[in-house]
Amino acid sequence: MKSLTDVVSGAGLSVYAEIALVIFLIAFLGILISLFAPGRPHIYERLRHLPIEGDEHTEPSLGTTAIPRPARDDNHA
């Protein structure tokens, strides 16, 4: 009786691992190129502040808990 190792190694499945590696490398390079492409810094700068710039009058999403914010006093320096 053949062992599982013999069956898997004889099935020629190594080509799938090579294809997956090529797909991963293409996706990784695409992410790097889109991340460092010229013209993107202003987009990332705007997105960087989104979690803290929220509208104070919006309702929280379903399933989330609203954290009360302290009242802002814009006149106080």
TIRO-2110 file (N, C-alpha, C; in Angstrom, 1 decimal):
// TIRO-2110
0.8, -1.2, 0.0, N, 1, A
0.0, 0.0, 0.0, CA, 1, A
0.9, 1.2, 0.0, C, 1, A
0.5, 2.2, -0.8, N, 2, A
1.3, 3.5, -0.9, CA, 2, A
1.0, 4.4, 0.2, C, 2, A
2.0, 5.1, 0.6, N, 3, A
1.7, 6.1, 1.7, CA, 3, A
1.1, 7.4, 1.1, C, 3, A
0.6, 8.2, 1.9, N, 4, A
-0.1, 9.4, 1.5, CA, 4, A
1.0, 10.4, 0.8, C, 4, A
2.2, 10.4, 1.3, N, 5, A
3.2, 11.2, 0.8, CA, 5, A
3.5, 10.8, -0.7, C, 5, A
3.6, 9.5, -0.9, N, 6, A
3.8, 9.0, -2.3, CA, 6, A
2.7, 9.4, -3.2, C, 6, A
1.5, 9.3, -2.8, N, 7, A
0.3, 9.6, -3.6, CA, 7, A
0.3, 11.1, -4.0, C, 7, A
0.5, 12.0, -2.9, N, 8, A
0.5, 13.4, -3.2, CA, 8, A
1.6, 13.9, -4.0, C, 8, A
2.8, 13.3, -3.8, N, 9, A
4.0, 13.8, -4.6, CA, 9, A
3.9, 13.3, -6.0, C, 9, A
3.2, 12.2, -6.3, N, 10, A
3.0, 11.6, -7.6, CA, 10, A
1.9, 12.3, -8.4, C, 10, A
1.0, 13.1, -7.7, N, 11, A
-0.1, 13.6, -8.3, CA, 11, A
0.2, 14.9, -9.1, C, 11, A
1.4, 15.4, -8.9, N, 12, A
1.8, 16.6, -9.7, CA, 12, A
1.1, 17.9, -9.2, C, 12, A
0.9, 18.0, -8.0, N, 13, A
0.2, 19.2, -7.4, CA, 13, A
1.1, 20.4, -7.2, C, 13, A
2.4, 20.2, -7.4, N, 14, A
3.3, 21.3, -7.1, CA, 14, A
3.1, 22.6, -8.0, C, 14, A
2.5, 22.3, -9.2, N, 15, A
2.2, 23.5, -10.1, CA, 15, A
1.2, 24.4, -9.4, C, 15, A
0.3, 23.9, -8.6, N, 16, A
-0.7, 24.8, -8.0, CA, 16, A
0.0, 25.8, -7.0, C, 16, A
1.0, 25.3, -6.3, N, 17, A
1.8, 26.1, -5.3, CA, 17, A
2.5, 27.2, -6.1, C, 17, A
3.1, 26.8, -7.2, N, 18, A
3.8, 27.8, -8.0, CA, 18, A
2.8, 28.9, -8.6, C, 18, A
1.6, 28.5, -9.0, N, 19, A
0.6, 29.4, -9.5, CA, 19, A
0.2, 30.4, -8.4, C, 19, A
0.0, 29.8, -7.2, N, 20, A
-0.4, 30.6, -6.0, CA, 20, A
0.7, 31.6, -5.7, C, 20, A
1.9, 31.2, -5.8, N, 21, A
3.0, 32.1, -5.5, CA, 21, A
3.1, 33.3, -6.5, C, 21, A
2.9, 33.0, -7.7, N, 22, A
2.9, 34.0, -8.7, CA, 22, A
1.7, 35.0, -8.5, C, 22, A
0.5, 34.5, -8.2, N, 23, A
-0.6, 35.3, -8.0, CA, 23, A
-0.4, 36.2, -6.7, C, 23, A
0.2, 35.6, -5.7, N, 24, A
0.5, 36.4, -4.5, CA, 24, A
1.5, 37.5, -4.8, C, 24, A
2.5, 37.2, -5.6, N, 25, A
3.5, 38.3, -5.9, CA, 25, A
2.9, 39.4, -6.7, C, 25, A
2.1, 39.0, -7.7, N, 26, A
1.4, 40.1, -8.5, CA, 26, A
0.5, 41.0, -7.6, C, 26, A
-0.2, 40.3, -6.7, N, 27, A
-1.1, 41.1, -5.8, CA, 27, A
-0.3, 42.0, -4.9, C, 27, A
0.8, 41.5, -4.4, N, 28, A
1.7, 42.3, -3.5, CA, 28, A
2.3, 43.4, -4.2, C, 28, A
2.8, 43.2, -5.4, N, 29, A
3.4, 44.3, -6.2, CA, 29, A
2.3, 45.4, -6.5, C, 29, A
1.1, 44.9, -6.9, N, 30, A
0.1, 45.8, -7.2, CA, 30, A
-0.3, 46.7, -6.0, C, 30, A
-0.3, 46.1, -4.8, N, 31, A
-0.6, 46.9, -3.6, CA, 31, A
0.6, 47.9, -3.3, C, 31, A
1.8, 47.5, -3.5, N, 32, A
2.9, 48.4, -3.3, CA, 32, A
2.9, 49.5, -4.3, C, 32, A
2.6, 49.3, -5.5, N, 33, A
2.6, 50.3, -6.6, CA, 33, A
1.4, 51.3, -6.3, C, 33, A
0.3, 50.8, -5.9, N, 34, A
-0.8, 51.7, -5.6, CA, 34, A
-0.6, 52.5, -4.3, C, 34, A
0.1, 51.9, -3.4, N, 35, A
0.4, 52.6, -2.1, CA, 35, A
1.4, 53.8, -2.4, C, 35, A
2.4, 53.6, -3.2, N, 36, A
3.4, 54.6, -3.4, CA, 36, A
3.3, 55.4, -4.7, C, 36, A
2.2, 55.2, -5.3, N, 37, A
1.9, 56.0, -6.6, CA, 37, A
1.9, 57.5, -6.3, C, 37, A
2.4, 58.3, -7.3, N, 38, A
2.3, 59.7, -7.1, CA, 38, A
0.8, 60.2, -7.1, C, 38, A
0.5, 61.1, -6.3, N, 39, A
-0.8, 61.7, -6.2, CA, 39, A
-1.7, 61.0, -5.1, C, 39, A
-1.2, 60.0, -4.5, N, 40, A
-1.9, 59.3, -3.4, CA, 40, A
-1.8, 59.9, -2.0, C, 40, A
-0.7, 60.6, -1.7, N, 41, A
-0.6, 61.1, -0.3, CA, 41, A
-1.7, 61.9, 0.2, C, 41, A
-2.3, 62.8, -0.7, N, 42, A
-3.4, 63.6, -0.2, CA, 42, A
-4.6, 62.8, 0.1, C, 42, A
-4.8, 61.7, -0.6, N, 43, A
-5.9, 60.8, -0.3, CA, 43, A
-5.7, 60.1, 1.1, C, 43, A
-4.5, 59.6, 1.3, N, 44, A
-4.2, 58.9, 2.5, CA, 44, A
-4.2, 59.9, 3.7, C, 44, A
-3.8, 61.2, 3.5, N, 45, A
-3.9, 62.2, 4.5, CA, 45, A
-5.3, 62.4, 5.0, C, 45, A
-6.2, 62.5, 4.0, N, 46, A
-7.7, 62.7, 4.3, CA, 46, A
-8.2, 61.5, 5.0, C, 46, A
-7.9, 60.3, 4.6, N, 47, A
-8.4, 59.0, 5.2, CA, 47, A
-7.8, 58.8, 6.6, C, 47, A
-6.7, 59.4, 6.8, N, 48, A
-6.0, 59.2, 8.1, CA, 48, A
-6.8, 59.8, 9.2, C, 48, A
-7.6, 60.9, 8.9, N, 49, A
-8.3, 61.6, 10.0, CA, 49, A
-9.8, 61.2, 10.0, C, 49, A
-10.2, 60.4, 9.2, N, 50, A
-11.7, 60.0, 9.2, CA, 50, A
-12.2, 59.5, 10.5, C, 50, A
-11.5, 58.6, 11.2, N, 51, A
-12.0, 58.1, 12.5, CA, 51, A
-12.3, 59.1, 13.5, C, 51, A
-11.5, 60.2, 13.5, N, 52, A
-11.7, 61.2, 14.6, CA, 52, A
-12.4, 62.4, 14.1, C, 52, A
-12.8, 62.5, 12.9, N, 53, A
-13.5, 63.7, 12.4, CA, 53, A
-15.0, 63.5, 12.2, C, 53, A
-15.5, 62.5, 12.7, N, 54, A
-16.9, 62.1, 12.5, CA, 54, A
-17.9, 63.2, 12.9, C, 54, A
-19.0, 63.2, 12.3, N, 55, A
-20.1, 64.2, 12.6, CA, 55, A
-20.6, 63.8, 14.0, C, 55, A
-20.8, 64.8, 14.8, N, 56, A
-21.2, 64.6, 16.2, CA, 56, A
-22.7, 64.3, 16.3, C, 56, A
-23.4, 64.5, 15.2, N, 57, A
-24.9, 64.3, 15.3, CA, 57, A
-25.3, 63.0, 14.6, C, 57, A
-24.4, 62.2, 14.2, N, 58, A
-24.8, 61.0, 13.6, CA, 58, A
-25.1, 59.9, 14.6, C, 58, A
-26.0, 59.0, 14.3, N, 59, A
-26.3, 57.9, 15.1, CA, 59, A
-25.2, 56.8, 14.9, C, 59, A
-24.9, 56.0, 16.0, N, 60, A
-24.0, 54.9, 15.8, CA, 60, A
-24.6, 53.8, 14.9, C, 60, A
-23.7, 53.1, 14.3, N, 61, A
-24.2, 52.0, 13.5, CA, 61, A
-24.8, 50.9, 14.3, C, 61, A
-25.6, 50.1, 13.7, N, 62, A
-26.3, 49.0, 14.4, CA, 62, A
-25.3, 48.0, 15.0, C, 62, A
-25.4, 47.7, 16.2, N, 63, A
-24.5, 46.8, 16.9, CA, 63, A
-23.3, 47.4, 17.5, C, 63, A
-23.2, 48.7, 17.5, N, 64, A
-22.1, 49.4, 18.1, CA, 64, A
-22.5, 50.2, 19.3, C, 64, A
-21.6, 50.6, 20.1, N, 65, A
-21.9, 51.3, 21.3, CA, 65, A
-21.4, 52.7, 21.1, C, 65, A
-22.2, 53.7, 21.4, N, 66, A
-21.7, 55.1, 21.3, CA, 66, A
-20.9, 55.5, 22.5, C, 66, A
-19.8, 56.1, 22.3, N, 67, A
-18.9, 56.5, 23.4, CA, 67, A
-19.2, 58.0, 23.6, C, 67, A
-19.7, 58.4, 24.8, N, 68, A
-20.0, 59.9, 24.9, CA, 68, A
-18.7, 60.7, 24.8, C, 68, A
-18.8, 61.8, 24.1, N, 69, A
-17.7, 62.7, 23.9, CA, 69, A
-17.9, 63.9, 24.9, C, 69, A
-16.7, 64.3, 25.5, N, 70, A
-16.9, 65.5, 26.3, CA, 70, A
-17.2, 66.7, 25.5, C, 70, A
-17.9, 67.7, 26.1, N, 71, A
-18.3, 68.9, 25.4, CA, 71, A
-17.1, 69.7, 25.0, C, 71, A
-17.1, 70.1, 23.8, N, 72, A
-15.9, 70.9, 23.3, CA, 72, A
-16.2, 72.4, 23.6, C, 72, A
-15.2, 73.1, 24.1, N, 73, A
-15.3, 74.5, 24.3, CA, 73, A
-14.3, 75.2, 23.4, C, 73, A
-14.7, 75.7, 22.3, N, 74, A
-13.8, 76.3, 21.3, CA, 74, A
-13.3, 77.6, 21.7, C, 74, A
-13.9, 78.2, 22.7, N, 75, A
-13.4, 79.5, 23.2, CA, 75, A
-12.2, 79.3, 24.2, C, 75, A
-12.1, 78.2, 24.8, N, 76, A
-11.1, 77.9, 25.8, CA, 76, A
-9.8, 77.6, 25.1, C, 76, A
-8.7, 78.3, 25.4, N, 77, A
-7.5, 78.0, 24.7, CA, 77, A
-6.5, 77.2, 25.5, C, 77, A
END
